[in-house]
Amino acid sequence: MKQKVVIKVSFNGEKKSRTKVMQAAVGVPGVESIAFGDEDNDQIVIIGNDGLDSVNLTCILRKKVRFAELLSVSSVDETKEVKKMTELGVQPMVWPIYQAGVPQYFYPVDGDNHNETCSIM
């Protein structure tokens, strides 16, 4: 089952603090996706698996931006998420398998040249 964690963070109007928060949140084990939730972009919505520790995540964010408040922790229905993605027309990207390498060429070798005497003498 997945968890949805909403954390309120003060950014102080700096763009660097937003990237610090994103990098710190991605580094926590169990995080699957991160999005900004509010129109003021002061809330972060984090979706992760059961191994996500929301209190530890909030403490890490407090170290980065000095103010982080855990607003809510709730479970997310996985079928709802898949349905939402298909409604928006988002399809998973399938990358073709590409195996780069050096082409190998085979040349026939005549066995008769090895029996000749030395051409220098």
Secondary structure, DSSP 8 states (H G I E B T S, - for coil): -EEEEEEEE--TT-HHHHHHHHHHHHTSTTEEEEEE-STTS-EEEEEE-TT--HHHHHHHHHHHHS-EEEEEEEEE-HHHHHHHHHHTT---------------------SGGGGS--S--
